[in-house]
């Protein structure tokens, strides 16, 4: 089983579908862009896994040589997705490093940073992810007293 299949399956598990609110702190927009890239990576990983599964079942994918694999017209989309995933991974990493250096100006920025952290930790699981995910859940249930917007949107509110 390939790394992408494992990531695709893990991404399919319902977890924190987080989209931060978009008030004054410009950090919020940067976090939303990072999350959009991460969600696109999840979507593409699932498509890649589906293609690979089909190729394994229908074309004996793992028994083919590299040249034979590249000759299959059905594999072209998978190779394109793999290239796109590599670019998205690099972009996500660069943006994550930039986000880590930006300071939050308000609670919306803090909540957005926590939403990104929850996504980063999602595949690791464990108590650290649980701590961050719970903080995001609590913030998602709160509205800003200044603008009225939820601190984080896209999660179940109590």
Phi and psi restraints in degrees (value plus and minus 20) as a CYANA .aco file:
   2 UNK   PHI    -100.1   -60.1
   2 UNK   PSI     144.5   184.5
   3 UNK   PHI     -79.8   -39.8
   3 UNK   PSI     -61.1   -21.1
   4 UNK   PHI     -86.9   -46.9
   4 UNK   PSI     -55.5   -15.5
   5 UNK   PHI     -84.2   -44.2
   5 UNK   PSI     -65.3   -25.3
   6 UNK   PHI     -80.8   -40.8
   6 UNK   PSI     -65.8   -25.8
   7 UNK   PHI     -83.4   -43.4
   7 UNK   PSI     -60.3   -20.3
   8 UNK   PHI     -83.6   -43.6
   8 UNK   PSI     -62.9   -22.9
   9 UNK   PHI     -86.3   -46.3
   9 UNK   PSI     -63.7   -23.7
  10 UNK   PHI     -82.4   -42.4
  10 UNK   PSI     -56.2   -16.2
  11 UNK   PHI     -91.0   -51.0
  11 UNK   PSI     -42.7    -2.7
  12 UNK   PHI     -96.7   -56.7
  12 UNK   PSI     -38.4     1.6
  13 UNK   PHI     -88.3   -48.3
  13 UNK   PSI     107.4   147.4
  14 UNK   PHI     -78.5   -38.5
  14 UNK   PSI     107.8   147.8
  15 UNK   PHI    -161.0  -121.0
  15 UNK   PSI    -156.9  -116.9
  16 UNK   PHI    -109.8   -69.8
  16 UNK   PSI      82.6   122.6
  17 UNK   PHI    -107.0   -67.0
  17 UNK   PSI      68.1   108.1
  18 UNK   PHI    -124.4   -84.4
  18 UNK   PSI     110.0   150.0
  19 UNK   PHI    -152.2  -112.2
  19 UNK   PSI      93.2   133.2
  20 UNK   PHI     -88.0   -48.0
  20 UNK   PSI     134.9   174.9
  21 UNK   PHI     -85.4   -45.4
  21 UNK   PSI     147.1   187.1
  22 UNK   PHI    -145.0  -105.0
  22 UNK   PSI      36.5    76.5
  23 UNK   PHI    -103.1   -63.1
  23 UNK   PSI    -167.3  -127.3
  24 UNK   PHI     -85.2   -45.2
  24 UNK   PSI     -59.9   -19.9
  25 UNK   PHI     -84.4   -44.4
  25 UNK   PSI      97.7   137.7
  26 UNK   PHI     -82.2   -42.2
  26 UNK   PSI     -40.7    -0.7
  27 UNK   PHI     -77.4   -37.4
  27 UNK   PSI     -53.6   -13.6
  28 UNK   PHI     -78.7   -38.7
  28 UNK   PSI     -64.1   -24.1
  29 UNK   PHI     -84.0   -44.0
  29 UNK   PSI     -60.3   -20.3
  30 UNK   PHI     -84.5   -44.5
  30 UNK   PSI     -60.0   -20.0
  31 UNK   PHI     -85.6   -45.6
  31 UNK   PSI     -61.6   -21.6
  32 UNK   PHI     -81.7   -41.7
  32 UNK   PSI     -59.1   -19.1
  33 UNK   PHI     -84.9   -44.9
  33 UNK   PSI     -62.0   -22.0
  34 UNK   PHI     -82.8   -42.8
  34 UNK   PSI     -64.4   -24.4
  35 UNK   PHI     -82.9   -42.9
  35 UNK   PSI     -58.9   -18.9
  36 UNK   PHI     -82.1   -42.1
  36 UNK   PSI     -60.9   -20.9
  37 UNK   PHI     -84.3   -44.3
  37 UNK   PSI     -61.9   -21.9
  38 UNK   PHI     -84.9   -44.9
  38 UNK   PSI     -62.4   -22.4
  39 UNK   PHI     -85.5   -45.5
  39 UNK   PSI     -57.8   -17.8
  40 UNK   PHI     -84.2   -44.2
  40 UNK   PSI     -59.6   -19.6
  41 UNK   PHI     -81.0   -41.0
  41 UNK   PSI     -61.8   -21.8
  42 UNK   PHI     -81.3   -41.3
  42 UNK   PSI     -66.7   -26.7
  43 UNK   PHI     -81.0   -41.0
  43 UNK   PSI     -66.1   -26.1
  44 UNK   PHI     -86.5   -46.5
  44 UNK   PSI     -56.7   -16.7
  45 UNK   PHI     -82.4   -42.4
  45 UNK   PSI     -60.2   -20.2
  46 UNK   PHI     -85.0   -45.0
  46 UNK   PSI     -61.7   -21.7
  47 UNK   PHI     -84.9   -44.9
  47 UNK   PSI     -62.6   -22.6
  48 UNK   PHI     -79.5   -39.5
  48 UNK   PSI     -65.3   -25.3
  49 UNK   PHI     -82.3   -42.3
  49 UNK   PSI     -60.4   -20.4
  50 UNK   PHI     -84.3   -44.3
  50 UNK   PSI     -62.9   -22.9
  51 UNK   PHI     -83.5   -43.5
  51 UNK   PSI     -65.1   -25.1
  52 UNK   PHI     -82.3   -42.3
  52 UNK   PSI     -62.6   -22.6
  53 UNK   PHI     -79.9   -39.9
  53 UNK   PSI     -62.5   -22.5
  54 UNK   PHI     -84.5   -44.5
  54 UNK   PSI     -64.4   -24.4
  55 UNK   PHI     -84.6   -44.6
  55 UNK   PSI     -56.2   -16.2
  56 UNK   PHI     -84.9   -44.9
  56 UNK   PSI     -66.9   -26.9
  57 UNK   PHI     -89.9   -49.9
  57 UNK   PSI     -62.4   -22.4
  58 UNK   PHI    -115.7   -75.7
  58 UNK   PSI     -45.4    -5.4
  59 UNK   PHI    -145.2  -105.2
  59 UNK   PSI     -11.7    28.3
  60 UNK   PHI      32.2    72.2
  60 UNK   PSI      28.3    68.3
  61 UNK   PHI     -64.9   -24.9
  61 UNK   PSI     -66.8   -26.8
  62 UNK   PHI     -95.1   -55.1
  62 UNK   PSI     -30.9     9.1
  63 UNK   PHI    -115.9   -75.9
  63 UNK   PSI     -24.9    15.1
  64 UNK   PHI    -108.3   -68.3
  64 UNK   PSI     129.1   169.1
  65 UNK   PHI     -95.3   -55.3
  65 UNK   PSI     148.4   188.4
  66 UNK   PHI     -79.3   -39.3
  66 UNK   PSI     -62.6   -22.6
  67 UNK   PHI     -83.2   -43.2
  67 UNK   PSI     -63.4   -23.4
  68 UNK   PHI     -83.6   -43.6
  68 UNK   PSI     -58.5   -18.5
  69 UNK   PHI     -82.3   -42.3
  69 UNK   PSI     -63.7   -23.7
  70 UNK   PHI     -90.9   -50.9
  70 UNK   PSI     -39.0     1.0
  71 UNK   PHI    -101.4   -61.4
  71 UNK   PSI     -37.0     3.0
  72 UNK   PHI     -94.1   -54.1
  72 UNK   PSI     100.7   140.7
  73 UNK   PHI     -83.3   -43.3
  73 UNK   PSI     -50.0   -10.0
  74 UNK   PHI     -88.8   -48.8
  74 UNK   PSI     -40.8    -0.8
  75 UNK   PHI    -103.0   -63.0
  75 UNK   PSI     -34.5     5.5
  76 UNK   PHI     -77.0   -37.0
  76 UNK   PSI     -64.5   -24.5
  77 UNK   PHI     -82.9   -42.9
  77 UNK   PSI     -59.1   -19.1
  78 UNK   PHI     -83.3   -43.3
  78 UNK   PSI     -62.6   -22.6
  79 UNK   PHI     -86.4   -46.4
  79 UNK   PSI     -58.0   -18.0
  80 UNK   PHI     -83.9   -43.9
  80 UNK   PSI     -62.7   -22.7
  81 UNK   PHI     -82.8   -42.8
  81 UNK   PSI     -62.0   -22.0
  82 UNK   PHI     -80.8   -40.8
  82 UNK   PSI     -62.5   -22.5
  83 UNK   PHI     -83.6   -43.6
  83 UNK   PSI     -62.7   -22.7
  84 UNK   PHI     -84.4   -44.4
  84 UNK   PSI     -61.4   -21.4
  85 UNK   PHI     -82.5   -42.5
  85 UNK   PSI     -58.4   -18.4
  86 UNK   PHI     -83.5   -43.5
  86 UNK   PSI     -63.5   -23.5
  87 UNK   PHI     -84.7   -44.7
  87 UNK   PSI     -63.7   -23.7
  88 UNK   PHI     -83.3   -43.3
  88 UNK   PSI     -59.0   -19.0
  89 UNK   PHI     -81.4   -41.4
  89 UNK   PSI     -65.3   -25.3
  90 UNK   PHI     -82.7   -42.7
  90 UNK   PSI     -64.9   -24.9
  91 UNK   PHI     -83.9   -43.9
  91 UNK   PSI     -62.5   -22.5
  92 UNK   PHI     -80.9   -40.9
  92 UNK   PSI     -61.7   -21.7
  93 UNK   PHI     -86.0   -46.0
  93 UNK   PSI     -64.5   -24.5
  94 UNK   PHI     -81.3   -41.3
  94 UNK   PSI     -66.1   -26.1
  95 UNK   PHI     -86.2   -46.2
  95 UNK   PSI     -56.3   -16.3
  96 UNK   PHI     -84.2   -44.2
  96 UNK   PSI     -62.5   -22.5
  97 UNK   PHI     -81.9   -41.9
  97 UNK   PSI     -60.5   -20.5
  98 UNK   PHI     -86.0   -46.0
  98 UNK   PSI     -62.1   -22.1
  99 UNK   PHI     -80.6   -40.6
  99 UNK   PSI     -59.8   -19.8
 100 UNK   PHI     -82.2   -42.2
 100 UNK   PSI     -47.4    -7.4
 101 UNK   PHI    -106.2   -66.2
 101 UNK   PSI     -36.9     3.1
 102 UNK   PHI    -102.7   -62.7
 102 UNK   PSI     116.5   156.5
 103 UNK   PHI    -111.5   -71.5
 103 UNK   PSI     119.0   159.0
 104 UNK   PHI     -93.6   -53.6
 104 UNK   PSI     121.0   161.0
 105 UNK   PHI    -117.8   -77.8
 105 UNK   PSI     -39.3     0.7
 106 UNK   PHI    -175.1  -135.1
 106 UNK   PSI    -197.9  -157.9
 107 UNK   PHI     -85.9   -45.9
 107 UNK   PSI     -47.7    -7.7
 108 UNK   PHI     -82.9   -42.9
 108 UNK   PSI     -62.4   -22.4
 109 UNK   PHI     -85.0   -45.0
 109 UNK   PSI     -62.2   -22.2
 110 UNK   PHI     -80.7   -40.7
 110 UNK   PSI     -67.7   -27.7
 111 UNK   PHI     -82.5   -42.5
 111 UNK   PSI     -58.6   -18.6
 112 UNK   PHI     -86.2   -46.2
 112 UNK   PSI     -62.2   -22.2
 113 UNK   PHI     -82.3   -42.3
 113 UNK   PSI     -60.8   -20.8
 114 UNK   PHI     -85.3   -45.3
 114 UNK   PSI     -55.8   -15.8
 115 UNK   PHI     -83.6   -43.6
 115 UNK   PSI     -61.2   -21.2
 116 UNK   PHI     -84.6   -44.6
 116 UNK   PSI     -65.4   -25.4
 117 UNK   PHI     -80.3   -40.3
 117 UNK   PSI     -59.6   -19.6
 118 UNK   PHI     -82.0   -42.0
 118 UNK   PSI     -60.1   -20.1
 119 UNK   PHI     -87.3   -47.3
 119 UNK   PSI     -60.5   -20.5
 120 UNK   PHI     -81.6   -41.6
 120 UNK   PSI     -61.3   -21.3
 121 UNK   PHI    -103.6   -63.6
 121 UNK   PSI     -29.2    10.8
 122 UNK   PHI     -72.5   -32.5
 122 UNK   PSI     -67.3   -27.3
 123 UNK   PHI     -96.3   -56.3
 123 UNK   PSI     -36.8     3.2
 124 UNK   PHI    -104.5   -64.5
 124 UNK   PSI     -51.6   -11.6
 125 UNK   PHI      44.7    84.7
 125 UNK   PSI    -174.9  -134.9
 126 UNK   PHI      59.3    99.3
 126 UNK   PSI    -197.2  -157.2
 127 UNK   PHI     -86.4   -46.4
 127 UNK   PSI     -52.2   -12.2
 128 UNK   PHI     -85.2   -45.2
 128 UNK   PSI     -65.0   -25.0
 129 UNK   PHI     -81.9   -41.9
 129 UNK   PSI     -61.0   -21.0
 130 UNK   PHI     -82.0   -42.0
 130 UNK   PSI     -60.4   -20.4
 131 UNK   PHI     -82.3   -42.3
 131 UNK   PSI     -68.3   -28.3
 132 UNK   PHI     -88.1   -48.1
 132 UNK   PSI     -64.3   -24.3
 133 UNK   PHI     -81.5   -41.5
 133 UNK   PSI     -57.7   -17.7
 134 UNK   PHI     -87.7   -47.7
 134 UNK   PSI     -59.5   -19.5
 135 UNK   PHI     -82.0   -42.0
 135 UNK   PSI     -61.9   -21.9
 136 UNK   PHI     -85.0   -45.0
 136 UNK   PSI     -61.0   -21.0
 137 UNK   PHI     -80.2   -40.2
 137 UNK   PSI     -63.9   -23.9
 138 UNK   PHI     -86.6   -46.6
 138 UNK   PSI     -64.5   -24.5
 139 UNK   PHI     -84.5   -44.5
 139 UNK   PSI     -54.0   -14.0
 140 UNK   PHI     -86.0   -46.0
 140 UNK   PSI     -42.5    -2.5
 141 UNK   PHI    -106.5   -66.5
 141 UNK   PSI     -23.3    16.7
 142 UNK   PHI    -127.6   -87.6
 142 UNK   PSI     125.1   165.1
 143 UNK   PHI    -128.1   -88.1
 143 UNK   PSI     125.0   165.0
 144 UNK   PHI     -86.7   -46.7
 144 UNK   PSI     108.5   148.5
 145 UNK   PHI     -88.9   -48.9
 145 UNK   PSI     -40.9    -0.9
 146 UNK   PHI    -103.7   -63.7
 146 UNK   PSI     -68.9   -28.9
 147 UNK   PHI    -129.4   -89.4
 147 UNK   PSI     -32.9     7.1
 148 UNK   PHI      61.8   101.8
 148 UNK   PSI     -26.8    13.2
 149 UNK   PHI     -97.1   -57.1
 149 UNK   PSI     127.5   167.5
 150 UNK   PHI     -85.0   -45.0
 150 UNK   PSI     128.2   168.2
 151 UNK   PHI     -86.2   -46.2
 151 UNK   PSI     -55.3   -15.3
 152 UNK   PHI    -160.0  -120.0
 152 UNK   PSI     113.7   153.7
 153 UNK   PHI    -130.7   -90.7
 153 UNK   PSI     144.6   184.6
 154 UNK   PHI      74.1   114.1
 154 UNK   PSI     -15.0    25.0
 155 UNK   PHI    -142.7  -102.7
 155 UNK   PSI     140.0   180.0
 156 UNK   PHI     -83.4   -43.4
 156 UNK   PSI     111.1   151.1
 157 UNK   PHI    -122.5   -82.5
 157 UNK   PSI     123.9   163.9
